[in-house]
Amino acid sequence: MSATEFFLQQLGNGLILGSAYALVAIGLTLVFGVLGVINLAQGEIFVVGAFAGLVCLQLGLGLAAALLAGALCACIVGLLIERYALRPLPASIDPHIPLVCTIGAAVVLQQAIAMIFSTRPQAYPTPAVLAGHVRLGAIQFDYVNLFIMGLAIVLMAALAYLVRCTKLGLAIRAVAENPRTAGLLGVNRKFVVAFVFGTSSALAGFAGVLVGIYFNNIGPFIGIPIAIKALAAVIFGGLGSILGAVCASLIIGVAETMTVSYVASSWRDAVSFGVIIVILLIRPLGLFGTPTVQKV
């Protein structure tokens, strides 16, 4: 394989990994847009989905069952966090308090997963249906990688359609813009918030299964690095911008893959976050961030 072919191969792998990261980052963006809260439990919700999928694969239930179980279990956990950790808080409370609540929920989830599945990383089997590879010119892609990117694109497109082209999406945007006015217009804010939390958690659950299959292993403590990368992608792309979160996640995925291929795996996180720092120094509001105009 020539140097150019190797570069293109790693570029494709980076985009595949970044597309999985994007599912987690989009969930963070949705919750922040509606509630103004950074859900730092998103990484552990991701792990819940990954282990739910792992159990299905170990039982021989197949890829579809693993994906559905991962999304469903993650959705349930997300709804429980919203209902019992965030909803009881008064609307006028300091915004740091909900952030601390999500950190507490993340710690509880992490310890519960470690207690149930042990603290050691576990092998994540590749479903038989994804065995094999396809060659595109001089570049070879495994079926599993193409599936990961294809499913991520489908999920992101479906979410974009939901937010932009449906009445529920209009309600979500209304609550994100002005919750009080949306309520006066008949929008059920509690339902919208719960739906957004459940949807963002389900996306994280899908991502957990996909990342587990991609790396062929999963551990109970991977949630913290995933949450940090997703948060970095949200800030890097511009707070509240779904497109920004997607683009930033792809850049992080490519940076990680290139670093592992050309430098060393130990430098993976340092280089990817270094790229983010440099770009934020140039564009402090992120790739697609816009300044907030305060009316007086």
Buried (B, 14 or more C-beta within 10 A) or exposed (E): EEEEEBBBBBBBBBBBBBBBBBBBBBBBBBBBBBBEBBBBBBBBBBBBBBBBBBBBBEEEBBBEBBBBBBBBBBBBBBBEBBBEBBEEEEEEEEEEEBBEBBBBBBBBBBEBBBEEBEEEBBEBBBBEEBEEEEEEEEBBBBBBBBBBBEBBEEBBEEBBEBBEEEEBBBBBBBBBEEBEEBBEEEBEBEEBBBBBBBBBBBBBBBBBBBBBBBBEEBBBBBBBEBBBBBBBBBBBBBBBBBBBBBBBBBBBBBBBBBBBBEEEEEBBBEBBBEBBEEBBEEEEBBBBBEEEEEEE
